[in-house]
Amino acid sequence: MGTLTALYDACVLYPAPLRDFLMHLAVTELVSARWTDQIHDEWIGALLIKRPDLTREQLERTRELMNAHASEALVTEYEGLIETLDLPDPDDRHVLAAAIHSGSSVIVTYNLNDFPTPYLAQFDIEAQHPDLFITNLLDTASDQVCTAARRQLASLKNPPKTTDEFLDTLTEQRLPKTVARLRNLLFS
């Protein structure tokens, strides 16, 4: 299988456990992740509102690390497309514009209703819930997805987690099919 180019929407970068898993997938040859500074600004802004214990400096460091580890992920010069697009929520046009400009075939998002399938089809782009996105990857490259999951689990130090605790955390991210598949693969 070749590398899949996928644009990560802000809503899937907001929760740290899912962001970390998607990043572990992004540093494989399996996924070529894409995002924009505007997408970064959205998840960082939302997190600062919800989590006053975090600082902008901490989250900007996360942004810098993401951009450094997935060096081709940051999409620029897509803004000219925004006004030409028509989505149910005009505030999501920048996401589709970046996906088009970057040659992404998938937008990974929880907000599927904001990206109508018939409209995206004209750009050869599909919006996918992260659970479907990851299970599709498991269908084609389960070893690489399991390696990414194991690396994320090994990186959890404060506090460390057992495999069950890690999978429970992924369940909280609304990834039931992914977790069921990983549970079988990681414990077999």
C-alpha positions as CSV (number, residue, x, y, z in Angstrom):
1,M,0.0,0.0,0.0
2,G,1.2,3.5,-0.8
3,T,1.2,6.5,1.6
4,L,-2.3,7.9,2.2
5,T,-2.5,11.7,2.4
6,A,-4.9,12.8,5.1
7,L,-5.8,16.2,6.5
8,Y,-6.5,16.2,10.2
9,D,-9.3,18.5,11.3
10,A,-8.9,20.5,14.6
11,C,-11.5,18.3,16.4
12,V,-9.3,15.2,16.1
13,L,-6.2,17.1,17.2
14,Y,-7.9,18.6,20.3
15,P,-7.9,15.5,22.5
16,A,-4.3,14.6,23.4
17,P,-4.7,10.8,23.2
18,L,-6.1,10.9,19.7
19,R,-3.7,13.5,18.6
20,D,-0.8,11.4,19.8
21,F,-2.1,8.3,18.1
22,L,-2.6,10.2,14.8
23,M,0.9,11.6,15.1
24,H,2.3,8.1,15.7
25,L,0.6,7.1,12.5
26,A,1.9,10.3,10.7
27,V,5.5,9.3,11.3
28,T,5.0,6.0,9.6
29,E,5.2,5.6,5.9
30,L,1.5,4.7,6.1
31,V,0.0,8.2,6.5
32,S,1.2,11.5,5.2
33,A,-0.6,13.9,7.6
34,R,-1.6,17.4,6.7
35,W,-2.9,20.4,8.7
36,T,-2.6,24.2,8.7
37,D,-1.7,26.9,11.1
38,Q,-5.4,27.8,11.3
39,I,-6.3,24.2,12.3
40,H,-3.5,24.4,14.9
41,D,-5.0,27.7,16.2
42,E,-8.5,26.2,16.4
43,W,-7.5,23.1,18.6
44,I,-5.1,25.2,20.7
45,G,-7.7,27.9,21.3
46,A,-10.4,25.4,22.2
47,L,-8.0,23.6,24.6
48,L,-7.0,26.8,26.3
49,I,-10.7,27.6,27.0
50,K,-11.4,24.1,28.3
51,R,-8.2,23.5,30.2
52,P,-7.0,26.5,32.1
53,D,-4.2,24.4,33.7
54,L,-2.5,24.4,30.3
55,T,-0.5,27.3,28.9
56,R,-0.2,28.7,25.4
57,E,3.5,28.0,25.6
58,Q,3.0,24.3,26.3
59,L,0.6,24.0,23.4
60,E,2.8,26.0,21.0
61,R,5.5,23.6,21.9
62,T,3.2,20.7,20.9
63,R,2.5,22.6,17.6
64,E,6.3,23.0,17.0
65,L,6.9,19.3,17.7
66,M,4.1,18.2,15.4
67,N,5.4,20.4,12.6
68,A,9.0,19.1,13.2
69,H,8.1,15.4,13.3
70,A,5.8,15.5,10.3
71,S,7.9,18.0,8.3
72,E,5.7,18.1,5.2
73,A,2.4,18.3,7.1
74,L,2.0,22.1,7.3
75,V,-0.2,23.2,4.4
76,T,0.2,26.8,3.2
77,E,-1.0,28.9,0.2
78,Y,-4.5,27.3,0.2
79,E,-6.4,30.4,1.2
80,G,-7.3,31.4,-2.4
81,L,-9.6,28.4,-2.6
82,I,-11.6,29.1,0.5
83,E,-14.1,31.6,-1.0
84,T,-14.8,29.2,-3.9
85,L,-16.1,26.5,-1.7
86,D,-19.6,25.9,-0.4
87,L,-20.1,23.9,2.8
88,P,-22.9,23.8,5.4
89,D,-20.6,25.6,7.9
90,P,-18.6,28.3,6.0
91,D,-16.1,28.2,8.9
92,D,-15.0,24.7,7.6
93,R,-14.1,25.8,4.1
94,H,-10.5,26.4,5.1
95,V,-10.3,22.7,6.0
96,L,-11.5,21.6,2.6
97,A,-9.4,24.2,0.8
98,A,-6.3,22.8,2.6
99,A,-7.3,19.2,1.8
100,I,-7.7,20.1,-1.9
101,H,-4.5,22.1,-2.1
102,S,-2.4,19.4,-0.3
103,G,-3.8,16.5,-2.5
104,S,-5.4,14.8,0.6
105,S,-7.8,12.0,-0.2
106,V,-9.3,12.0,3.3
107,I,-10.3,14.6,5.9
108,V,-10.2,13.0,9.4
109,T,-12.9,14.6,11.4
110,Y,-15.7,13.9,13.9
111,N,-17.8,16.5,12.1
112,L,-19.0,14.5,9.1
113,N,-22.1,16.5,8.6
114,D,-20.0,19.6,7.9
115,F,-18.4,17.8,4.9
116,P,-21.2,16.4,2.7
117,T,-20.1,13.3,0.7
118,P,-21.5,14.4,-2.6
119,Y,-19.8,17.7,-2.5
120,L,-16.4,16.3,-1.4
121,A,-16.6,13.6,-4.1
122,Q,-16.1,16.2,-6.8
123,F,-12.6,16.8,-5.3
124,D,-11.9,13.0,-4.8
125,I,-11.9,13.6,-1.0
126,E,-13.8,11.7,1.6
127,A,-14.5,12.8,5.2
128,Q,-13.9,10.0,7.7
129,H,-14.6,9.6,11.4
130,P,-11.2,8.8,13.1
131,D,-12.6,5.3,14.0
132,L,-13.2,4.5,10.3
133,F,-9.9,6.1,9.2
134,I,-7.9,3.9,11.6
135,T,-9.8,0.7,11.0
136,N,-9.3,1.2,7.3
137,L,-5.6,1.5,8.0
138,L,-5.8,-1.7,10.1
139,D,-7.4,-3.4,7.1
140,T,-4.5,-2.6,4.8
141,A,-1.5,-2.4,7.2
142,S,-2.3,-3.7,10.6
143,D,1.4,-4.3,11.5
144,Q,2.2,-0.6,11.0
145,V,-0.9,0.6,13.0
146,C,0.0,-1.8,15.8
147,T,3.6,-0.5,15.8
148,A,2.2,3.0,16.1
149,A,-0.1,2.0,19.0
150,R,2.8,0.2,20.8
151,R,5.0,3.2,20.4
152,Q,2.4,5.5,21.8
153,L,1.8,3.1,24.7
154,A,5.6,3.0,25.4
155,S,5.8,6.8,25.4
156,L,3.2,7.1,28.2
157,K,5.4,7.7,31.2
158,N,3.5,10.2,33.5
159,P,1.7,8.1,34.4
160,P,2.5,4.9,32.5
161,K,-0.4,2.9,31.3
162,T,-1.1,-0.8,30.8
163,T,-2.3,-1.9,27.5
164,D,-5.9,-2.2,28.8
165,E,-5.7,1.4,30.2
166,F,-4.4,2.6,26.9
167,L,-7.2,1.0,25.0
168,D,-9.7,2.3,27.5
169,T,-8.4,5.8,26.8
170,L,-8.8,5.2,23.0
171,T,-12.4,4.0,23.7
172,E,-13.0,7.4,25.4
173,Q,-11.9,9.0,22.1
174,R,-14.9,7.3,20.3
175,L,-12.8,4.6,18.6
176,P,-14.7,1.5,19.5
177,K,-14.0,-0.5,16.3
178,T,-10.3,0.5,16.4
179,V,-10.1,-0.6,20.0
180,A,-11.8,-3.9,19.4
181,R,-9.4,-4.6,16.5
182,L,-6.3,-3.5,18.5
183,R,-7.3,-5.5,21.5
184,N,-7.3,-8.6,19.4
185,L,-4.0,-7.7,17.6
186,L,-2.1,-6.4,20.7
187,F,-3.0,-9.3,22.9
188,S,-2.7,-12.1,20.3
